[in-house]
Amino acid sequence: MRRMLAGLFCILPLPGLAATATPEDVVRAFNAAISARQLNAAVATLASGAVNFNLGSVHGFAAGPASPEPLTSDLALHWRTVAPVLYSATTRYERRVEQATTHTEGALAMVWARVRTTTERKDGNATTLEFAETYLLRLEQGAWRIAGIASARPTR
């Protein structure tokens, strides 16, 4: 009877994720959505006001010592800007969480993930990178949302 009642009142807060999705589930869903070119589904995993921690420039030419990048930027805007360029230049872009470690304390969670990206450009060249990302998540209305991402992705 309990299961039946729980099922009746179950709300699916994110497309494709159960209401009981763990922080790691949300991180994996975010990366899977980026890989599947489902940008709106990826952005749906983000908390309002989520930030991208710019610990290092993604491109070596982007900023130098004279003009450092701001430490944080809007995470949803980041992906809404980067994804269309990435998708238009590639036949495949896959982000896969190879390993994850999660720590949860109340309404706050941290997921350290080993991420592997495979990029197949339209010119036929392919690149594989492996790096660490740290995801900060918070519990909002019973669902985990990504509040910030810091990446150790190497500079190209």
C-alpha positions in Angstrom: 0.0 0.0 0.0 2.8 2.4 0.9 4.5 1.8 -2.5 1.2 2.5 -4.3 0.7 5.8 -2.4 4.3 6.8 -3.0 3.9 6.1 -6.7 0.7 8.2 -6.9 2.4 11.2 -5.3 5.7 10.9 -7.1 6.6 14.0 -9.0 9.3 13.9 -11.7 11.2 17.1 -11.2 13.5 16.7 -14.2 12.9 15.1 -17.5 14.1 11.5 -17.5 15.0 11.6 -13.7 13.0 10.0 -10.9 12.1 12.1 -7.9 14.6 10.0 -6.0 17.5 10.9 -8.3 20.8 11.2 -6.4 23.3 13.9 -6.9 25.4 11.5 -9.0 22.3 10.7 -11.1 21.9 14.4 -11.8 25.5 14.8 -12.8 25.3 11.8 -15.1 22.0 13.1 -16.6 23.6 16.5 -17.3 26.5 15.0 -19.1 24.3 12.5 -21.0 22.0 15.3 -22.2 25.0 17.4 -23.4 26.2 14.2 -25.3 22.8 13.6 -26.8 22.6 17.3 -27.9 19.6 17.9 -25.7 20.7 21.3 -24.3 17.3 22.1 -22.7 17.4 18.8 -20.7 21.0 19.6 -19.6 20.0 23.1 -18.5 17.0 21.7 -16.6 19.5 20.0 -14.2 20.9 23.4 -13.2 19.8 25.4 -10.2 18.7 29.0 -10.8 21.8 31.2 -10.8 24.2 28.2 -11.3 27.8 29.2 -11.8 30.7 28.0 -13.9 34.0 28.4 -11.9 36.6 29.6 -14.4 39.7 28.2 -12.7 41.7 28.2 -15.9 41.1 29.3 -19.5 39.7 26.6 -21.7 41.6 28.0 -24.7 45.2 29.2 -24.3 44.6 32.4 -26.3 41.5 33.4 -24.4 42.9 35.5 -21.5 46.4 36.4 -20.4 47.8 37.8 -17.2 46.8 41.3 -18.3 43.1 40.4 -18.7 42.2 37.4 -16.5 38.7 35.9 -16.9 36.3 36.5 -14.0 36.3 33.7 -11.5 32.6 32.8 -12.1 30.2 33.0 -15.0 26.6 32.0 -15.6 26.6 28.2 -16.1 23.4 28.1 -18.2 24.6 30.9 -20.4 27.9 29.2 -20.8 26.4 26.0 -22.2 23.8 28.0 -24.2 26.8 29.8 -25.9 29.3 26.9 -26.2 26.9 24.0 -27.1 25.7 25.4 -30.5 29.3 26.1 -31.6 30.4 22.7 -30.4 27.5 20.9 -32.0 27.9 22.7 -35.3 31.6 21.8 -35.6 31.3 18.2 -34.6 29.6 15.0 -35.7 29.8 13.7 -32.2 30.6 15.1 -28.8 30.4 12.7 -25.9 30.8 13.5 -22.2 31.0 10.4 -20.0 31.4 10.2 -16.3 34.0 7.4 -15.8 34.1 7.6 -12.0 32.3 9.6 -9.4 32.6 10.2 -5.6 29.7 11.9 -3.8 29.5 13.5 -0.4 26.1 14.7 0.8 25.4 16.8 3.9 21.8 18.0 4.3 20.8 20.1 1.3 24.3 20.3 -0.1 26.2 17.7 -2.1 29.5 17.6 -3.9 30.3 15.2 -6.7 33.8 14.8 -7.9 33.8 13.2 -11.3 36.4 11.8 -13.7 35.0 12.9 -17.1 36.1 11.6 -20.5 35.1 13.6 -23.6 35.4 12.3 -27.1 35.1 14.9 -29.8 34.7 13.9 -33.5 35.1 17.0 -35.7 33.5 17.2 -39.1 36.9 17.1 -40.7 37.3 13.6 -39.4 39.8 14.3 -36.6 39.0 13.0 -33.1 40.2 14.0 -29.7 39.7 12.3 -26.3 40.4 14.2 -23.1 40.1 13.0 -19.5 39.9 15.4 -16.6 38.3 16.0 -13.2 35.2 18.1 -12.6 33.6 19.0 -9.3 29.9 19.6 -9.2 28.3 21.5 -6.3 24.6 20.6 -6.0 21.8 21.8 -3.7 18.5 20.3 -2.9 15.6 22.5 -4.2 12.0 21.5 -3.6 13.0 17.8 -3.1 15.2 17.6 -6.2 19.0 17.9 -6.6 20.2 20.7 -8.9 23.7 21.6 -10.1 24.6 24.9 -8.5 28.2 25.1 -9.8 30.8 23.3 -11.8 34.6 23.6 -11.5 36.7 21.8 -14.1 40.3 20.8 -14.5 39.9 20.5 -18.2 43.2 21.1 -19.9 43.8 24.2 -22.0 43.8 23.6 -25.7 
